[in-house]
Structures are given as structure tokens and as C-alpha cells.
Amino acid sequence: MNEVKVAMLGFGGIAKSHKHAYEQLEAAGEPIRLVAICDVDETRFTSGTATNLGVEKAANLEGIHTYTDVDEMLRNEEIDMVDICIPSYLHKEYAVKMMKAGKDVLSEKPMALTSADCEEMLQTARACGRRLMIGQCLRFEPSYLYLKQCIDGGCFGRLKNLFMERLSVHPMWGFEKWYTKTEKSGGCILDLHVHDIDMARFLLGEPDAVSTVSYDDITRWQVVNTRLFYKDVTVIATASWDEAPTVPFSASFRARFEQASVVLGHEGLTVYPNQGTPYHPDIPRANRMAEEIRKLASMVRDREQINESNPPESACQTVRLIERLRESADQGGKRIEIHA
Ligand SMILES: NC(=O)c1ccc[n+]([C@@H]2O[C@H](COP(=O)([O-])OP(=O)(O)OC[C@H]3O[C@@H](n4cnc5c(N)ncnc54)[C@H](O)[C@@H]3O)[C@@H](O)[C@H]2O)c1
């Protein structure tokens, strides 16, 4: 296979970021090409799109075939990989359909609305011999990879505690306002909190116990605060879908090590050593979406099956853990043992 040919399914907010990533990869000479896009709403091909980062102008789709019918796209296009950017309640149905059609699949986070649906996706990937990757894009984000290096390498001593936060206005945008319906988005706990819960597992493995408190309003689990208890460290993570409309989207962490604090905030990534001057560590300037796409495309090209950095089994486990967080939240923050 000379180049990996990709089709995107859904052309709303996140799809625009994926398209930039394909442009970057193609410009860098990566053997990958976005050949087609399917969206049930044809106005998506000519209009701008709202996201938590503002409104993005209409995309340039020169050279890309557009469809509103996925079966027609499958009949007409020779594609190796499908990049699924449709609302979360449709992930399982379309990932399964694409894998059964013989395509490798990148599907956005959260993997699906329930762990049972995630299991069905895993089983289909195994049965069809397809590669499946979930867009847990923080696993490709340089600042989080730096944090992982600090934890694994012990350069600042032992990690003592970790705080993570992700704040957004309530997402009133999107296809048929799907974010505002708990049964379609899973609420902030599944849609937004999933990033930090998955990251905690990526950094530290499975917690011994969890506890979550939540505030419900337009959706259930709309503002959540979770504690993940590990043997030597506690992770505290907050996610909100209820900020004032004037609050910009933000994502941050504060990791306290024995010899330094490592902080991701408004000023980027900063190391505050116990002694000496704070500094910005030298990290690669990579686009996390491009890196996750590059990873799956290289697996497709090289017919590789093992994805150590972001296996779909792990994304499934993250959804399963979020089900436990909900259980805790629904009992007023009760501590739930994970290995019990
Ligand atoms: N990785 C991230 O950081 C990140 C950020 C934002 C969103 N997401 C995820 O990406 C997914 C999409 O979110 P979004 O904000 O782009 O949503 P969106 O509503 O803006 O876009 C979804 C698009 O899918 C189209 N669509 C709906 N049903 C379809 C179907 N059956 N076939 C083809 N197209 C269909 C809609 O017309 C719409 O254009 C969600 O799962 C969301 O959680 C991930």
C-alpha cells in the first residue's frame, strides 16, 4: 500500500480539527490522503462550525469527494481507513458497520456510551481482523507525554498528588443539540471528564478506589469532581459543562513531585523546582490529532496489530471506570472499591 486513503464520517466541530491534521500530514509528505467526507447534513460542507473554541469558518474541500449517504461513499470510494467524527451515541453503530465493511477505524472519544457497546466494538475488530483506535488524543499531547516521562523516569522524585481540570460552557452547539441530551452524550462525565480519567489511567494505571460528586442541571453529571485513589497518590479531577458564557475553554493540570511542581496552565507547561527558577521545558510542538492519525495510518500501512500507546481495550476500560464514577456520584460520592 503506497498511501493510506481515508474517509471521514461526520463533518462538524472536531472533524475540522482532524481535517487540519490531514493537511499537516500531507504537507509533511506522510503517505496518507483524505479522499472523501460523508455528513448527513450537506450544509456542513459549506458552512462554518461552532465548537468550544469558537466558530470556525467553512473548510476548503477542493479535491475531496463529499457524500450524504455512507453506503454510497463505501460503494464509490476505495478507502483503507474511516475516521469517525459523528456524535457519541452513533460511534458503536458506525464503527461496527465500517469494520464489517473491511475498513480500519479511528473513532472519536468517548469510545461509546456504555462499556457493553465498547465490548461489541472490540469483538467486531477481533472478528473482522481490523485495527480500531479511539481518539483519546491526550495520549499524543506533548505536555501530557512530558508528565508521563516525569512520573516514569522519576526526574523530580515521586509524584505526591495530581490535579486535573477541564472547563467548558454548556455545549449548546452540535448536531440536533445532541450534547445537551444525557442519553446521547453521556453528560460531561463521559464527554469531557473522559479525557482526564483516561489520562490518569495512562499515567498511573488502574486506581484502587474512586469517588465522584456531581451536579446535575441541563444534563446529568454536568459538573463533576472525582478522586482516584492509588496506593501512593490521589488524583483529583474536575470537569465542568456549566461555566459562564464568557469563560474560555481551559484544560490544566498540576502535578506535585517531591522536588518540583509541573503545571499546565494559561502560560503553557512550566516546571517549578523546589529550588531555582521556574522554566518551560523543551517539548515537541506536535499536533495531537495529527499524531494519533499518523499512528493509526502507520499501523494500517505496516499491517501492525498492536497499539501500545492507545489500545482500544484501554479506551473501553476508561468507559467502564466512568460507569463506576457515576455509581459513586449517584450515591453522593460514595467510595467505590475497584478491585473488590
Ligand atoms: N478529541 C476531542 O478532544 C474531541 C473534541 C470535541 C468533540 N469530540 C468528539 O467528537 C464527536 C463529534 O463531536 P462534534 O463536536 O464534532 O459534533 P458535531 O455535532 O459538531 O458534529 C457531528 C457531525 O456529524 C454529522 N452526523 C450526524 N449523524 C451522522 C451520520 N449518521 N452520518 C454522517 N454524519 C452524521 C452531523 O451532521 C454533524 O455535522 C463526539 O463524539 C465528541 O465527543 C472529541
The ligand as an SDF file (V2000), in Angstrom:
LIG
                    3D

 44 48  0  0  0  0  0  0  0  0999 V2000
  -10.9720   14.5760   20.9210 N   0  0  0  0  0  0  0  0  0  0  0  0
  -11.5230   15.6990   21.3270 C   0  0  0  0  0  0  0  0  0  0  0  0
  -10.8890   16.4940   22.0040 O   0  0  0  0  0  0  0  0  0  0  0  0
  -12.9510   15.9960   20.9470 C   0  0  0  0  0  0  0  0  0  0  0  0
  -13.4020   17.3230   20.9580 C   0  0  0  0  0  0  0  0  0  0  0  0
  -14.7270   17.5630   20.5720 C   0  0  0  0  0  0  0  0  0  0  0  0
  -15.5760   16.5120   20.2240 C   0  0  0  0  0  0  0  0  0  0  0  0
  -15.1010   15.2250   20.2690 N   0  0  0  0  0  0  0  0  0  0  0  0
  -15.9800   14.0910   19.9280 C   0  0  0  0  0  0  0  0  0  0  0  0
  -16.1900   14.0770   18.5240 O   0  0  0  0  0  0  0  0  0  0  0  0
  -17.5060   13.6050   18.2250 C   0  0  0  0  0  0  0  0  0  0  0  0
  -18.2290   14.6380   17.3620 C   0  0  0  0  0  0  0  0  0  0  0  0
  -18.3440   15.8470   18.0940 O   0  0  0  0  0  0  0  0  0  0  0  0
  -18.5950   17.2510   17.3290 P   0  0  0  0  0  0  0  0  0  0  0  0
  -18.4290   18.3120   18.3460 O   0  0  0  0  0  0  0  0  0  0  0  0
  -17.7850   17.3250   16.1060 O   0  0  0  0  0  0  0  0  0  0  0  0
  -20.1450   17.0950   16.9740 O   0  0  0  0  0  0  0  0  0  0  0  0
  -20.9610   17.9290   15.8950 P   0  0  0  0  0  0  0  0  0  0  0  0
  -22.3800   17.7550   16.2540 O   0  0  0  0  0  0  0  0  0  0  0  0
  -20.3790   19.2880   15.7470 O   0  0  0  0  0  0  0  0  0  0  0  0
  -20.6420   17.1600   14.5310 O   0  0  0  0  0  0  0  0  0  0  0  0
  -21.1780   15.9030   14.2400 C   0  0  0  0  0  0  0  0  0  0  0  0
  -21.4310   15.8440   12.7380 C   0  0  0  0  0  0  0  0  0  0  0  0
  -21.8990   14.5250   12.4270 O   0  0  0  0  0  0  0  0  0  0  0  0
  -22.9180   14.6390   11.4540 C   0  0  0  0  0  0  0  0  0  0  0  0
  -23.7260   13.4170   11.5060 N   0  0  0  0  0  0  0  0  0  0  0  0
  -24.7120   13.0770   12.3880 C   0  0  0  0  0  0  0  0  0  0  0  0
  -25.1790   11.8390   12.1250 N   0  0  0  0  0  0  0  0  0  0  0  0
  -24.4590   11.3870   11.0670 C   0  0  0  0  0  0  0  0  0  0  0  0
  -24.4590   10.1640   10.3510 C   0  0  0  0  0  0  0  0  0  0  0  0
  -25.2990    9.1440   10.6630 N   0  0  0  0  0  0  0  0  0  0  0  0
  -23.6140   10.0310    9.2920 N   0  0  0  0  0  0  0  0  0  0  0  0
  -22.7820   11.0580    8.9370 C   0  0  0  0  0  0  0  0  0  0  0  0
  -22.7370   12.2330    9.6010 N   0  0  0  0  0  0  0  0  0  0  0  0
  -23.5580   12.3910   10.6610 C   0  0  0  0  0  0  0  0  0  0  0  0
  -23.6760   15.9120   11.8350 C   0  0  0  0  0  0  0  0  0  0  0  0
  -24.4030   16.4340   10.7530 O   0  0  0  0  0  0  0  0  0  0  0  0
  -22.5180   16.8090   12.2800 C   0  0  0  0  0  0  0  0  0  0  0  0
  -22.0320   17.6050   11.2260 O   0  0  0  0  0  0  0  0  0  0  0  0
  -18.1760   13.3530   19.5660 C   0  0  0  0  0  0  0  0  0  0  0  0
  -18.0650   12.0050   19.9050 O   0  0  0  0  0  0  0  0  0  0  0  0
  -17.3670   14.1940   20.5480 C   0  0  0  0  0  0  0  0  0  0  0  0
  -17.3820   13.6890   21.8680 O   0  0  0  0  0  0  0  0  0  0  0  0
  -13.8090   14.9640   20.5890 C   0  0  0  0  0  0  0  0  0  0  0  0
  1  2  1  0
  2  3  2  0
  2  4  1  0
  4  5  1  0
  4 44  2  0
  5  6  2  0
  6  7  1  0
  7  8  2  0
  8  9  1  0
  8 44  1  0
  9 10  1  0
  9 42  1  0
 10 11  1  0
 11 12  1  0
 11 40  1  0
 12 13  1  0
 13 14  1  0
 14 15  2  0
 14 16  1  0
 14 17  1  0
 17 18  1  0
 18 19  2  0
 18 20  1  0
 18 21  1  0
 21 22  1  0
 22 23  1  0
 23 24  1  0
 23 38  1  0
 24 25  1  0
 25 26  1  0
 25 36  1  0
 26 27  1  0
 26 35  1  0
 27 28  2  0
 28 29  1  0
 29 30  1  0
 29 35  2  0
 30 31  1  0
 30 32  2  0
 32 33  1  0
 33 34  2  0
 34 35  1  0
 36 37  1  0
 36 38  1  0
 38 39  1  0
 40 41  1  0
 40 42  1  0
 42 43  1  0
M  CHG  2   8   1  16  -1
M  END
$$$$
